Amino acid sequence: MVSPTQVPDVVLNNGVTVPQVGLGVFKVPDDATQQNVEQALEAGYRHIDTAAGYYNEAGVGAALRASGLRRDEIFVTTKLRNGDQGYESALQAFEDSREELDVEFVDLYLVHWPVPSKDLYVETWRAFEKLYADGAARAIGVSNFLPEHLARLLAETDVVPAVNQIEVHPTYQQRATQAATRAAGIAVEAYSPLGRGADLGHPAVAAVADAHGVTPAQTILRWHVQSDRIVIPKSVDPERLASNIDLFGFALSPDEVAAIDALDSDARLGSDPATAAFSQYPA
């Protein structure tokens, strides 16, 4: 078990702190989510990332209740479904998520995708600003926003997003989006941080892992940490769950970081935010 105090906090642009390493629960079935989150909390995680579109917020909430931890000891992120974009619908969707999670507040609430074809993300963000002003969300942010989407939000709204959660892993680093995000004072959070496992077998990763006596996953996650990204690996295997947060007994050299940086090959695994338009509701 890693002590939660070993995991560094990232200070967001509104002063809220978030543990730099968290657990993602994308595609974890709701009936398995409670156990997964409970095991993560036992392993030292204090940051849990879910979404309305994952259909497992209730499982996260059950784990929070069962954990015995105070609500303020666990950082909880959830996200708005694409099909709920719009001012009033976003406000209602937040209440639905809050009910599923059984919490008084959410630590971070994200617009899951910009869905530019609908042209609702600015209107949606104004609902997020109300939730933030009301204290229902301690921080608000976005996910999958490209530089042009960020630029429009910054120009047309008042609250700068605290986080932009985007796909980042060694073979897909989105350097321009990371740069635009950081230039605006927004924290970068990496999802699919291991390339859904595809990046683990790269010889450069294996060489660094062997040099430190750690796993390829630990190597990549340490690369994210040293690159100042918040990171949310996913695992339902208790041993991998524990090792994925055990990142603070070793450090990569600048040359080792550079070797992993050099793997970038624009190998996107997820949808393209410029065109993605799915509702995240069942068909």
Secondary structure, 3 states (H helix, E strand, C coil): CCCHHHCCEEECCCCCEEECECEECCCCCHHHHHHHHHHHHHHCCCEEECCHHHCCHHHHHHHHHHHCCCHHHCEEEEEECHHHCCHHHHHHHHHHHHHHHCCCCEEEEEECCCCCCCCCHHHHHHHHHHHHHCCCEEEEEEECCCHHHHHHHHHHCCCCCCEEEEECECCECCHHHHHHHHHCCCEEEEECCCHHHCCCCCHHHHHHHHHHCCCHHHHHHHHHHHCCCEECCCCCCHHHHHHCCCCCCCCCCHHHHHHHHCCCCCCCCCCCCCCCCCCCCCC
